[in-house]
Amino acid sequence: MRTPLRSRRTALTGATALLLTLAVSPAAVADTHQAQRQGGSLVLIGGGLKENNTQVYGEIIERAGGARARIGVITASSVPAAQDPYADDPDRCSNSECNGAYYSSLFKRHGAADAQWIPVDLDHIANADSAAVVRQVNSMSGFFFGGGDQSRYLTTLLNGAAHTDSKVLAAIRAKLARGAVVAGSSAGAQIAAGADMVTGGESYEGLRDGSSPGYFEDATRLGYEPDGGFGFLRSGLIDTHTGAYGREGRAIRLAADTGHDRVYALEENTALVVEQPGGPRERLRILGPRGVAVLDLRQARATTTPPPRKATGSGTPGPGWSLSGVRYSYLTDGDRYDPRHWRALPAPGKRPLAPRSVAPVPANTDVFHSVANPDGVPYAFLTTARALAATRVQQQAEATTYENGPRFTVTFRKAPGFTAWGTNDAAPQTLTGLDIRITAR
């Protein structure tokens, strides 16, 4: 597979040549496995899902019936073939059809009995209400939504501004309720969100200017869709590519602006597995090599001060927005989370770690991995958090934004209840209850 196109708004994935079939087997075959589950499940990946991630692909397939799994692949968030200049080149194409063929091939390679592209995209919007495509959906035992631009999912499957289910989406929603698995990566995970789904933006500009409803050509502007996405997961906002693109700041600002008290901030190539989403027994588990940050804003308090008289830097000075009282937990492979009781449950084998390092926390002058910094590194926010957890010579540490008009300082503090977890004394993996404060200076 070629290297996929990457941007901080979208993460489209390359594909092989299209192999489309609308052949369906009896729906009863798919529903046999689903009837064994009490409600369905979600497998939401923060983008960058690698071809060899047998752990995540295997989870999706197992939840869809194992060797009998039939996966419907939806890639309507990609550009349609009509807008792809390389549509006829199987080595360079990156459109809905060839991306659908790519994922279908991958699911078969990982052990699914069948995987088929669901032919809905901007070139085939009418198919979202096609009886034939609904029959195809009903023959599936699981679904995978690919990456791209989540606004295209709104257009194709939610009837745009009407924000009502197409017949295909209604069928997928019914299958989920009956026990099917619904998975998605990047935009395919983002679209699972409820109200106030993020549509774009960068952390610094979001902290400086706040969020606005809508979708904006300026990719740095923090936007959101008030009506949300498909609403499969409503116990918290969702963000993706979090550490790789430094999105912790935008996630915190959007939650604070829109009145949400929890965010699930997903990392690349790692899944948040949700059992019985939306039900009283909803429970979550982390699966993969990185993690998921859970941001708790129940005690958060925002303040706004006038802009500084003199400010330099790339940004236009605005009111100095600050926020205190955020609790940050970073959960890793095997950890569970109980959203009803706001409780992180580290995986068996992980134990609380006493800090042993006597090294100070390294300086961090680009905490949100700014696109303006050519020397920036991903996962800067997490790196500082883990360094503080490991050291016994500091109870708090500060990191700053690369931009300084105004500059934001993030203070990490080992508040009462903070715990670092791991499988040895040297390397904290899971963090629970770290206090975060963001201040404009």
C-alpha distance (Angstrom), angle and dihedral (degrees) to the residues before:
residue distance angle dihedral
M1 . . .
R2 3.81 . .
T3 3.79 121.5 .
P4 3.82 106.9 -82.1
L5 3.77 122.7 -120.2
R6 3.79 109.3 -97.9
S7 3.77 133.4 -159.5
R8 3.76 133.8 152.6
R9 3.80 91.6 -113.1
T10 3.78 97.4 45.6
A11 3.78 139.2 12.2
L12 3.79 107.5 -156.1
T13 3.77 117.8 -172.1
G14 3.80 126.3 -138.4
A15 3.77 121.9 -122.7
T16 3.75 146.9 -163.2
A17 3.79 124.7 -115.8
L18 3.78 118.2 -51.8
L19 3.77 117.3 -91.6
L20 3.78 106.8 177.6
T21 3.74 127.2 176.4
L22 3.76 129.6 169.0
A23 3.78 92.7 -168.1
V24 3.80 110.0 133.3
S25 3.75 134.1 -168.9
P26 3.79 122.5 -145.5
A27 3.80 112.4 -63.0
A28 3.77 89.9 -131.3
V29 3.80 89.8 72.7
A30 3.79 91.3 59.3
D31 3.79 95.1 42.4
T32 3.81 94.7 52.1
H33 3.78 91.5 75.6
Q34 3.80 93.9 39.9
A35 3.78 92.5 56.2
Q36 3.80 88.3 63.6
R37 3.83 91.1 64.8
Q38 3.78 127.5 74.8
G39 3.78 97.1 -134.3
G40 3.77 126.8 -25.5
S41 3.78 134.2 -83.3
L42 3.78 141.9 -130.9
V43 3.79 129.2 -136.7
L44 3.81 106.6 -166.3
I45 3.81 119.0 -175.0
G46 3.79 123.8 -164.5
G47 3.81 93.1 -133.1
G48 3.78 131.9 -90.8
L49 3.81 94.0 78.6
K50 3.78 106.3 -177.8
E51 3.77 122.8 -137.4
N52 3.81 92.2 -123.4
N53 3.80 96.9 51.0
T54 3.79 94.6 119.8
Q55 3.79 90.5 166.4
V56 3.81 94.8 63.9
Y57 3.80 98.7 33.1
G58 3.79 88.6 46.8
E59 3.81 91.5 52.1
I60 3.79 92.1 52.9
I61 3.78 92.9 47.2
E62 3.80 94.0 45.9
R63 3.80 90.9 51.7
A64 3.79 89.3 49.6
G65 3.79 93.6 54.7
G66 3.80 106.6 -73.2
A67 3.78 111.8 -120.1
R68 3.83 88.6 7.7
A69 3.79 94.3 51.9
R70 3.80 117.3 135.7
I71 3.80 111.7 -167.6
G72 3.79 123.7 -161.1
V73 3.82 110.0 -153.1
I74 3.80 117.9 -151.4
T75 3.80 117.5 -170.1
A76 3.80 101.7 163.0
S77 3.82 89.9 130.7
S78 3.82 88.8 71.5
V79 3.77 123.0 83.6
P80 3.81 111.6 -91.6
A81 3.79 120.6 -109.7
A82 3.80 90.5 -102.6
Q83 3.82 89.5 65.4
D84 3.80 97.0 43.6
P85 3.82 113.6 92.6
Y86 3.81 89.0 -161.1
A87 3.80 96.2 48.4
D88 3.81 91.6 123.7
D89 3.81 94.5 48.1
P90 3.82 110.9 82.5
D91 3.81 90.8 -164.4
R92 3.81 95.5 53.7
C93 3.78 107.3 25.6
S94 3.80 119.1 117.7
N95 3.78 107.6 176.5
S96 3.77 136.3 116.3
E97 3.79 96.4 -89.3
C98 3.79 98.5 47.8
N99 3.80 91.8 40.0
G100 3.78 88.2 51.8
A101 3.81 90.2 51.8
Y102 3.80 90.6 47.8
Y103 3.80 94.6 53.7
S104 3.80 92.1 41.8
S105 3.80 89.5 54.9
L106 3.81 91.3 47.7
F107 3.79 94.1 51.6
K108 3.80 90.6 50.5
R109 3.79 90.1 48.2
H110 3.81 89.6 52.8
G111 3.80 92.0 52.9
A112 3.81 110.3 -85.7
A113 3.80 114.6 144.8
D114 3.78 89.7 -134.2
A115 3.79 140.6 -7.0
Q116 3.80 125.4 -171.6
W117 3.76 136.6 -177.5
I118 3.81 112.4 -115.2
P119 3.83 100.0 -137.6
V120 3.79 100.7 -132.7
D121 3.80 120.1 123.4
L122 3.79 140.8 119.5
D123 3.81 89.1 -69.3
H124 3.81 91.7 50.4
I125 3.80 106.8 34.4
A126 3.80 91.4 141.7
N127 3.81 88.8 63.3
A128 3.80 88.4 70.7
D129 3.80 86.8 76.6
S130 3.79 97.8 34.6
A131 3.80 116.8 127.4
A132 3.81 89.9 -146.3
V133 3.80 92.4 54.5
V134 3.81 90.9 45.8
R135 3.81 87.9 54.7
Q136 3.80 88.6 51.0
V137 3.82 90.1 51.7
N138 3.79 91.3 48.8
S139 3.80 90.2 55.7
M140 3.81 91.7 58.8
S141 3.81 127.4 91.1
G142 3.80 96.1 -163.1
F143 3.79 141.3 16.7
F144 3.78 136.3 -146.4
F145 3.83 123.8 -161.5
G146 3.79 113.5 -157.7
G147 3.79 129.4 -144.3
G148 3.77 131.0 -94.2
D149 3.80 126.2 91.8
Q150 3.80 116.3 -15.0
S151 3.82 91.4 -152.4
R152 3.82 87.8 72.7
Y153 3.80 89.5 59.5
L154 3.79 87.9 55.1
T155 3.79 91.1 51.4
T156 3.79 97.3 45.2
L157 3.80 104.6 34.5
L158 3.82 105.7 21.8
N159 3.81 98.1 44.9
G160 3.80 92.2 -111.9
A161 3.80 115.5 -102.5
A162 3.80 90.9 5.5
H163 3.81 88.1 67.6
T164 3.78 93.0 -156.9
D165 3.78 127.4 135.6
S166 3.75 118.6 -93.3
K167 3.80 113.8 -140.2
V168 3.80 90.7 -100.9
L169 3.80 93.1 52.3
A170 3.80 91.0 45.2
A171 3.80 88.7 53.7
I172 3.82 91.8 49.8
R173 3.80 90.2 47.8
A174 3.81 90.3 51.9
K175 3.80 91.4 48.3
L176 3.81 90.2 51.9
A177 3.80 90.6 52.0
R178 3.81 89.6 51.8
G179 3.80 94.0 52.4
A180 3.81 108.8 -80.1
V181 3.78 122.3 140.1
V182 3.80 119.0 -119.9
A183 3.79 115.5 -163.5
G184 3.77 132.9 178.1
S185 3.78 142.0 171.5
S186 3.82 128.1 -145.1
A187 3.84 105.3 -31.9
G188 3.80 86.4 10.0
A189 3.80 88.8 61.5
Q190 3.79 94.5 39.0
I191 3.80 92.5 55.9
A192 3.83 89.4 61.7
A193 3.82 88.3 71.9
G194 3.76 126.9 109.5
A195 3.81 126.2 -140.0
D196 3.81 120.3 -6.8
M197 3.79 97.7 21.5
V198 3.80 111.0 -173.6
T199 3.81 114.4 -111.0
G200 3.80 100.6 -176.0
G201 3.77 146.5 -48.8
E202 3.79 145.6 120.9
S203 3.78 127.9 -99.6
Y204 3.79 99.2 -117.5
E205 3.79 96.6 47.4
G206 3.78 89.7 43.3
L207 3.80 92.8 53.4
R208 3.80 91.7 44.5
D209 3.82 100.1 43.7
G210 3.79 105.4 20.1
S211 3.78 127.1 -134.0
S212 3.80 131.6 -59.5
P213 3.80 132.6 -165.2
G214 3.77 112.5 -106.3
Y215 3.76 143.5 46.7
F216 3.81 118.0 -76.5
E217 3.78 136.2 -159.5
D218 3.81 87.4 -141.2
A219 3.81 98.6 84.4
T220 3.82 91.6 -159.6
R221 3.82 94.1 59.9
L222 3.80 113.8 99.3
G223 3.79 107.9 -123.8
Y224 3.76 136.0 168.6
E225 3.80 141.5 -173.4
P226 3.83 107.6 -122.4
D227 3.82 93.3 -156.3
G228 3.80 90.2 50.8
G229 3.76 130.1 -150.4
F230 3.80 129.0 -69.9
G231 3.81 92.7 -39.0
F232 3.81 95.4 -132.5
L233 3.84 90.9 137.5
R234 3.80 117.3 35.0
S235 3.82 104.5 157.3
G236 3.80 90.9 91.2
L237 3.78 144.5 -3.9
I238 3.80 115.6 -88.3
D239 3.79 128.4 -135.4
T240 3.81 128.4 174.8
H241 3.84 139.5 -156.0
T242 3.79 83.1 26.9
G243 3.79 106.2 161.8
A244 3.80 95.7 25.4
Y245 3.81 90.6 58.4
G246 3.82 99.1 27.4
R247 3.80 94.9 -116.8
E248 3.81 98.9 153.8
G249 3.81 90.3 101.1
R250 3.79 95.9 51.4
A251 3.81 91.2 45.9
I252 3.80 91.7 53.1
R253 3.80 93.6 45.8
L254 3.80 94.5 48.0
A255 3.79 92.1 49.1
A256 3.80 91.9 48.8
D257 3.82 93.2 47.0
T258 3.80 94.9 48.4
G259 3.80 99.0 40.5
H260 3.79 98.8 -110.4
D261 3.79 117.1 144.8
R262 3.80 99.3 -161.9
V263 3.81 138.5 45.5
Y264 3.79 129.8 -173.2
A265 3.80 103.8 -150.5
L266 3.81 107.3 -165.8
E267 3.79 125.8 -153.6
E268 3.78 126.6 -144.0
N269 3.82 121.7 -85.8
T270 3.81 89.8 10.0
A271 3.80 130.1 101.7
L272 3.77 136.7 -141.0
V273 3.81 105.1 -148.5
V274 3.80 112.8 -156.1
E275 3.79 121.6 -165.4
Q276 3.81 118.2 -156.9
P277 3.82 94.8 -6.2
G278 3.77 113.4 -148.2
G279 3.77 94.4 12.7
P280 3.81 129.5 111.6
R281 3.81 89.5 -104.1
E282 3.79 97.0 49.9
R283 3.79 109.8 149.5
L284 3.78 134.3 173.9
R285 3.80 137.5 -147.2
I286 3.80 133.1 -174.1
L287 3.79 119.8 -128.6
G288 3.80 126.1 -177.5
P289 3.80 146.6 36.5
R290 3.82 99.4 -58.7
G291 3.80 127.9 30.0
V292 3.80 152.6 -120.2
A293 3.78 123.7 -103.2
V294 3.80 117.2 -142.2
L295 3.80 112.1 -156.2
D296 3.82 114.5 -159.2
L297 3.82 113.7 -160.6
R298 3.80 99.6 170.1
Q299 3.81 91.3 114.9
A300 3.80 97.0 31.6
R301 3.79 119.4 130.3
A302 3.80 124.3 -168.1
T303 3.80 126.8 -155.1
T304 3.79 131.8 -177.7
T305 3.81 125.3 -152.4
P306 3.82 130.6 -175.8
P307 3.80 115.7 -87.1
P308 3.81 117.8 -94.9
R309 3.79 116.4 -93.1
K310 3.78 92.6 -123.6
A311 3.76 121.5 31.6
T312 3.76 131.0 165.1
G313 3.75 132.8 -169.6
S314 3.74 140.6 72.1
G315 3.79 97.1 -57.3
T316 3.80 131.7 75.7
P317 3.81 108.6 -112.6
G318 3.77 114.1 -111.0
P319 3.79 135.5 168.9
G320 3.77 111.7 -47.5
W321 3.79 105.0 -110.0
S322 3.80 117.8 -164.7
L323 3.78 133.9 177.8
S324 3.78 132.3 -166.8
G325 3.78 134.9 -178.4
V326 3.80 101.5 47.0
R327 3.80 115.7 146.6
Y328 3.80 116.4 -149.7
S329 3.78 124.5 -159.4
Y330 3.78 123.7 178.1
L331 3.79 113.7 -159.5
T332 3.79 124.4 -165.2
D333 3.79 140.1 -168.2
G334 3.80 113.2 -33.1
D335 3.80 95.6 8.4
R336 3.78 118.0 130.3
Y337 3.76 132.6 -151.2
D338 3.81 129.8 -155.1
P339 3.83 106.4 -154.9
R340 3.78 94.0 -172.4
H341 3.81 92.3 60.6
W342 3.81 97.0 27.5
R343 3.77 89.5 -123.8
A344 3.80 130.1 148.4
L345 3.79 115.2 -151.0
P346 3.82 112.0 -163.5
A347 3.80 115.7 -143.1
P348 3.79 120.7 -92.1
G349 3.79 108.4 -88.3
K350 3.79 94.2 37.0
R351 3.78 115.5 104.9
P352 3.80 136.2 -179.3
L353 3.80 112.0 -80.8
A354 3.77 125.5 -145.3
P355 3.83 111.4 -139.9
R356 3.81 110.2 -107.3
S357 3.78 106.7 167.5
V358 3.81 118.9 102.6
A359 3.80 92.4 -165.2
P360 3.80 117.4 111.3
V361 3.78 119.0 -118.7
P362 3.83 108.3 -88.8
A363 3.79 117.8 -111.0
N364 3.79 114.6 -94.1
T365 3.80 117.1 -165.2
D366 3.82 96.7 166.5
V367 3.78 105.0 47.3
F368 3.82 94.6 163.4
H369 3.83 98.5 42.5
S370 3.79 95.6 -115.3
V371 3.81 120.2 -141.3
A372 3.82 85.5 -138.0
N373 3.81 92.7 63.1
P374 3.82 112.3 81.3
D375 3.80 90.1 -169.0
G376 3.80 96.6 47.4
V377 3.78 121.4 127.2
P378 3.82 128.9 -147.4
Y379 3.80 124.1 -113.9
A380 3.81 91.5 31.4
F381 3.82 93.6 143.1
L382 3.82 92.4 52.0
T383 3.81 91.8 43.8
T384 3.80 91.4 58.9
A385 3.80 92.3 44.3
R386 3.80 92.5 52.6
A387 3.81 93.4 43.6
L388 3.81 89.7 54.6
A389 3.79 90.6 48.0
A390 3.81 90.7 52.9
T391 3.80 98.7 49.6
R392 3.79 127.4 80.0
V393 3.80 95.5 -166.6
Q394 3.83 96.7 70.3
Q395 3.78 134.8 49.6
Q396 3.76 93.3 -173.1
A397 3.79 140.3 17.8
E398 3.78 136.2 -165.4
A399 3.80 130.8 -139.3
T400 3.78 128.2 178.9
T401 3.77 140.6 -151.7
Y402 3.77 119.8 -101.9
E403 3.81 90.0 -127.1
N404 3.79 119.2 70.3
G405 3.76 108.9 -167.6
P406 3.07 80.8 116.0
R407 3.78 107.6 -11.7
F408 3.80 116.2 -139.6
T409 3.78 121.2 -143.3
V410 3.79 120.0 -154.7
T411 3.79 114.4 -155.8
F412 3.81 117.3 -159.1
R413 3.81 114.1 -161.8
K414 3.79 134.5 -176.9
A415 3.78 96.0 -129.7
P416 3.81 122.8 -174.8
G417 3.79 107.1 -72.1
F418 3.79 95.3 29.8
T419 3.80 113.1 137.1
A420 3.79 134.8 177.3
W421 3.79 116.9 -150.7
G422 3.78 133.7 -163.1
T423 3.75 147.1 134.0
N424 3.80 95.3 -101.5
D425 3.78 139.6 23.8
A426 3.79 96.3 -103.2
A427 3.79 109.9 57.6
P428 3.81 125.4 43.3
Q429 3.80 110.0 -148.2
T430 3.79 108.0 167.1
L431 3.81 120.1 41.2
T432 3.79 124.8 -167.4
G433 3.78 128.9 -170.6
L434 3.81 103.8 0.5
D435 3.82 110.7 166.3
I436 3.82 116.5 -125.8
R437 3.78 128.7 -165.3
I438 3.83 125.5 179.6
T439 3.79 118.1 -160.4
A440 3.83 131.4 -178.7
R441 3.79 113.7 -135.4
